[in-house]
């Protein structure tokens, strides 16, 4: 049976990734216009096995609109574990919930100082998708990632 994806629907989704050798950024969620994504959890397992070289870390963030500066396609980090605190066979779990829009707003000059600018963010009127991404610290790092999220369709 197909999943209903019509306007007004909410779908719980999950995706699994084994990051390739390239450092990144690697897209975990690709936004769609008039959708809101609520990330429930991100599970990152480091399967790096070379104890001599360790792990160079992992950055997770959103490529999206900076509403303070009014700037498109900015990399906004939400987690930066570059200190090697997650080592071979360790797991990092992000279970703080957060949401982001599928598309950027029609461009405006920041900061948000009017209802119209706040509405522009919600209206997602541009043609630029926002993304949740992961970037590993080194080509030898080996990360497995699971993302669970709610996709709200407001088309």
C-alpha positions as semicolon CSV with decimal commas, in nm:
position;residue;x (nm);y (nm);z (nm)
1;X;0,000;0,000;0,000
2;X;0,134;0,343;-0,093
3;X;0,194;0,612;0,168
4;X;-0,038;0,913;0,144
5;X;0,164;1,227;0,071
6;X;-0,112;1,479;0,003
7;X;-0,138;1,828;0,154
8;X;-0,193;1,816;0,528
9;X;-0,025;1,478;0,575
10;X;0,245;1,395;0,829
11;X;0,472;1,099;0,766
12;X;0,736;0,952;0,995
13;X;1,037;0,873;0,782
14;X;1,377;0,724;0,839
15;X;1,687;0,703;0,625
16;X;2,012;0,513;0,667
17;X;2,352;0,619;0,536
18;X;2,699;0,476;0,513
19;X;2,898;0,786;0,427
20;X;3,122;0,744;0,121
21;X;3,495;0,818;0,119
22;X;3,444;1,180;0,015
23;X;3,439;1,420;0,312
24;X;3,111;1,591;0,214
25;X;2,876;1,756;0,284
26;X;2,639;1,462;0,236
27;X;2,266;1,533;0,225
28;X;2,061;1,350;0,490
29;X;1,729;1,531;0,429
30;X;1,662;1,728;0,109
31;X;1,390;1,985;0,164
32;X;1,081;2,020;-0,051
33;X;0,888;2,346;-0,082
34;X;0,603;2,389;0,169
35;X;0,725;2,101;0,386
36;X;0,843;2,123;0,746
37;X;1,083;1,860;0,879
38;X;1,101;1,775;1,248
39;X;1,410;1,570;1,324
40;X;1,344;1,322;1,603
41;X;1,685;1,156;1,624
42;X;2,017;1,120;1,448
43;X;2,222;0,813;1,538
44;X;2,585;0,822;1,426
45;X;2,806;0,517;1,463
46;X;3,177;0,542;1,399
47;X;3,305;0,213;1,263
48;X;3,658;0,340;1,212
49;X;3,897;0,065;1,317
50;X;4,246;0,218;1,287
51;X;4,350;0,295;1,647
52;X;4,674;0,460;1,532
53;X;4,491;0,737;1,346
54;X;4,169;0,772;1,546
55;X;3,870;0,964;1,419
56;X;3,861;1,319;1,287
57;X;3,499;1,379;1,380
58;X;3,165;1,460;1,226
59;X;2,974;1,782;1,160
60;X;2,595;1,783;1,127
61;X;2,412;2,095;1,018
62;X;2,162;2,266;0,795
63;X;2,237;2,437;0,467
64;X;1,977;2,708;0,464
65;X;1,880;3,068;0,509
66;X;2,046;3,287;0,775
67;X;1,751;3,502;0,886
68;X;1,974;3,731;1,093
69;X;2,200;3,832;0,805
70;X;1,945;3,766;0,529
71;X;2,185;3,536;0,344
72;X;2,102;3,232;0,131
73;X;2,260;2,884;0,135
74;X;2,453;2,917;0,461
75;X;2,605;2,623;0,648
76;X;2,458;2,635;0,998
77;X;2,614;2,372;1,225
78;X;2,406;2,204;1,494
79;X;2,669;1,950;1,605
80;X;3,044;1,960;1,565
81;X;3,230;1,662;1,705
82;X;3,576;1,726;1,564
83;X;3,770;1,649;1,880
84;X;3,769;1,275;1,821
85;X;3,544;1,216;2,122
86;X;3,354;0,949;1,926
87;X;3,609;0,682;1,840
88;X;3,602;0,345;1,664
89;X;3,286;0,146;1,735
90;X;3,134;0,430;1,945
91;X;2,788;0,577;1,882
92;X;2,666;0,935;1,915
93;X;2,290;0,993;1,952
94;X;2,130;1,332;1,886
95;X;1,778;1,315;2,026
96;X;1,699;1,685;2,076
97;X;1,411;1,761;1,844
98;X;1,431;2,051;1,600
99;X;1,250;2,161;1,285
100;X;1,345;2,331;0,962
101;X;1,157;2,436;0,649
102;X;1,198;2,263;0,317
103;X;1,278;2,579;0,123
104;X;1,429;2,916;0,200
105;X;1,216;3,231;0,213
106;X;1,202;3,490;-0,060
107;X;1,518;3,688;0,013
108;X;1,497;3,980;0,254
109;X;1,744;4,201;0,435
110;X;1,793;4,073;0,790
111;X;1,733;4,083;1,076
112;X;1,373;3,977;1,134
113;X;1,204;4,301;1,237
114;X;0,855;4,269;1,090
115;X;0,567;4,026;1,057
116;X;0,622;4,024;0,680
117;X;0,976;3,889;0,720
118;X;0,863;3,628;0,970
119;X;0,584;3,525;0,731
120;X;0,834;3,505;0,443
121;X;1,023;3,233;0,631
122;X;0,705;3,030;0,682
123;X;0,590;3,088;0,321
124;X;0,910;2,931;0,175
125;X;0,874;3,137;-0,142
126;X;1,221;3,093;-0,293
127;X;1,345;2,820;-0,524
128;X;1,630;2,715;-0,291
129;X;1,596;2,390;-0,095
130;X;1,727;2,363;0,261
131;X;1,913;2,046;0,362
132;X;2,022;1,854;0,668
133;X;2,378;1,741;0,605
134;X;2,670;1,548;0,753
135;X;3,039;1,613;0,684
136;X;3,303;1,378;0,814
137;X;3,643;1,504;0,923
138;X;3,862;1,285;0,705
139;X;3,825;1,052;0,406
140;X;3,933;0,755;0,620
141;X;3,657;0,812;0,878
142;X;3,380;0,556;0,848
143;X;3,035;0,675;0,966
144;X;2,697;0,501;0,962
145;X;2,404;0,737;1,023
146;X;2,033;0,684;1,086
147;X;1,795;0,981;1,074
148;X;1,433;0,961;1,191
149;X;1,207;1,258;1,116
150;X;0,851;1,377;1,059
151;X;0,773;1,522;0,716
152;X;0,476;1,764;0,733
153;X;0,332;1,842;0,390
154;X;0,173;2,189;0,373
155;X;0,143;2,214;-0,007
